[in-house]
């Protein structure tokens, strides 16, 4: 009939999107990527915090202000914390999938 179904015009039902996002594969993939990001961001933030001289200058802004390495370190740590939150959600999703017998 040409009418839009679901929550967008492609006709994808919200339940199908929710099932995909809570699937065992999605929760394991998201958890693995979160662990990888945390393992990269924390050491990188530590290098920025110590003003490691071999980081180069490509990451700096054009202003080249004082304390840019501390701002970069803080941003790495904040981003690692956000990935930690997603890791927690992924673990909860894995536990839910296991409880439901999907894993």
MOHUNOR-V475475 format. One record per backbone hydrogen bond with DSSP energy under -1.0 kcal/mol. CO is the residue of the C=O (numbers start at 1). NH is the residue of the N-H. If there is no record, write none. Layout:
BEGIN
((CO	NH) (CO	NH))
END
This chain:
BEGIN
((8	11) (12	7) (13	17) (14	18) (15	19) (16	20) (17	21) (18	22) (20	23) (23	27) (24	28) (25	29) (26	30) (27	31) (28	32) (29	33) (30	34) (31	35) (32	36) (33	37) (34	38) (35	39) (36	40) (37	41) (38	42) (40	44) (41	45) (42	46) (43	47) (44	48) (45	49) (46	50) (47	52) (48	51) (52	55) (57	60) (65	68) (67	71) (68	72) (69	73) (70	74) (71	75) (72	76) (73	77) (74	78) (75	79) (76	80) (77	81) (78	82) (79	83) (80	84) (81	85) (82	86) (83	87) (84	88) (85	89) (86	90) (87	91) (88	92) (89	93) (90	94) (91	95) (92	96) (93	97) (94	98) (95	99) (96	100) (97	102))
END
